[in-house]
Amino acid sequence: MPPNYSRRSFLKTAAVFGAASPFLAVKSARAAGAQAPMMAYVGTYSSPTPYILQGQVAITPGNGKGIHSFEVNRETGELTPRGVFEMSTSPNCLALNAAGTRLYSTNETEKLPEHDAGSISSFAIDGKTGELKLLNTVTSGGEGPSHLSVHPSGRFVLVANYFGGSVEVIPILPDGSLGTPSDFKQDSGTLGAKHGTSGPPGNRTVSGHDRTHAHMFASDPSGRFVLSVEMGLDQILVWKFDDQTGRLTPNDPASVSLPTGDGPRHFAFHANGRWLYSIQEEASTVAFFEYDGANGRLTFKQALSCLPPGFAGSSIASEILVSPDSRFVYAANRLHNTIARFSIGENGMLTYVGEEWVRGDSTRTFNFDPTGNFLYSCNQKNDAVTLFRVDQKSGALNFTGSYTPVGSPAIIVFSDLAKLGT
């Protein structure tokens, strides 16, 4: 059944945050002449969620309430709670349109009976208060959607269904709501090995190779090609994309392979559009590819561990991002509970610099604020978002001492209302 949405929960918010109407407080501050706030939205696991552990399906609890909203202190990076859009369907991935006026969420634990699939929701962001208004909810086309992104054209949402092993393209309508899917692709091929072949000595983690698992679906910078990460097949698939029709066509070549069992999870493009960095969950490695944007082709150049030298045992990598100044690559290590830092050379090659403890457990994702001065780690298993100040010279992460309690945080994204012009 569709999720049990609640547009406003002022009484609950008051009980939790000590204010009868936090969104109205933001609006009143702006009316008094204060600068419009920067907002942060945290997607959470809000219901029991299946995942793969040692080759078996296990269940992790969901302690979140839906999409949690915060006002960001521009000077300190601190987060002040402003409300919750209640959803019991684990909105574990969020994406904004370029203007920051629309928010989209995957609803991983929902399963629409009429489609036998999960769902995607669209929201309008109030330009004065940052409050979310549900526009509509549509099918994701497959089970367990866990990643989505907005195409550079602003006309489509790209969805990866992890448990469905599929990807779907959904048009964005003029009001920001979602239309009827324009394309759908089911992954198929030979599954990789149960254990990553490039992992640290003694690594025994197992996940993602029981079936096909689409883990990320996003465009290249030009919008002419879109790439999907297939963890179960150990491949990054490349598609030609028609931004008028929203249709996908396999590229030539149609994919690039990673070592069997390594489990590619996410990727990040450098700002120059010519370098791509992929993180492998099982192997805990970062791979560097040169990217030919004219032809949508990836050429492997380098792979190195995102764990410290001499590390042995089990760890599972999760997120990878290029710093806003394009000088560093950051990669998250679950179990080890660190974020590794690599410097980027003139030719795109990486050099391991060090790592920082996240002050939490199991970083699902992390993100920079729009200024690049702060990094936020969403620590799923200890119900907190931790805040780090980024050293702009060295790229080092310095813990600020700030813990923001959020149940099972999965992702954080930012919208600066001062730039919305409303």
Secondary structure, DSSP 8 states (H G I E B T S, - for coil): -----BS--HHHHHHHHS-S-HHHHHHHHHHTT----EEEEEEE--S-EEEEETTEEEEE-----EEEEEEE-TTT--EEEEEEEE-SS---EEEE-TTS-EEEEEEEEEEETTTTEEEEEEEEE-TTT--EEEEEEEE-SSS-EEEEEE-TTSSEEEEEETTTTEEEEEEB-TTS-B-S-SEEEE--S----SS-TTS-TT-----S-SS--EEEEEE-TTSSEEEEEETTTTEEEEEEEETTTTEEEEEEEEEEE--TT--EEEEEE-TTSSEEEEEETTTTEEEEEEEETTTTEEEEEEEEESS-TT--S--EEEEEEE-TTSSEEEEEEETTTEEEEEEE-TTS-EEEEEEEE-SSS-EEEEEE-TTSSEEEEEEGGGTEEEEEEE-TTT--EEEEEEEEE-SSEEEEEEEEGGGS--
